[in-house]
């Protein structure tokens, strides 16, 4: 059973001058504590579920590159990149760069995007839902093509790449792991079955149903359901005890989750708690494994 940490809030004591040192300490503690993954949101404004839009927010891939230089083992990703934020070719190049510099520890975390407020605020086009999903599937196809070393032109409805060259190639083989975030049953979970190495589904009552829908999509796509890593994002309003963290891991493991990602709220410091929880839950095996 694996445990990860998401850092969605950079509202740390001491103001902007302390964001760098505090985030560095969190990344190093998570790495040295044996956590499997470190995630940041790919947002430019703070999201309303965490705090006001004008709270401090770091650009995701810059933050992950900083963390990569300070860590040795922990995997690194965004939870998740909105497909409309970056051109697919540039996104694949960005994730490949992170993968090369980190020694093969990068994830491509991606989804269909949802935060229209920040897109409008920064002048980024925010297409209708159907188009965003079309762009998501084309981006996933481009990622696979570029990581396979196929430089032939890509002709899609929304993207045209004359020569999708990606040099150097990723260190992680055959490619950095692809995680798709979201719970849409018709498209998102179908894309997981067709293109992804992992999914991320929020902790909640619907999680078992969503995993069953994913299993059904895998059957239709001819994909081995057990090949896909199931991750779930969970959080505590107050700082949890080690026992509460252990209970959360056990509960989600029973539902078939392979990795629990704890979201660290503003004012929380979870790395020590999660390291201790990991020591107590290392032998928990997800249901069906």
Secondary structure, 3 states (H helix, E strand, C coil): CEEEEEECCCCCCCCHHHHHHHHHHHHHHHHHCCCCEEEECCCCCCCCCCCCCCCCCCCHHHHHHHHHHHCCCCEEEECCEECCCCCHHHHHHHHHHHHHHHCCCEEEEEECCCCHHHHHHHCCCCCCHHHHHHHHHHHHHHHHHHHCCCCCCEECCCCEECCCCCCCCCCCCCCCEEEEECCCCCCHHHHHHHHCCEEEEECCCCHHHHHHHHHHHHHHHCCCHHHCEEEEEEECCCCCCHHHHHHHHHHHHHCCCCEEEEEECCCCCCHHHHHHHHHHHCCCCCCCC
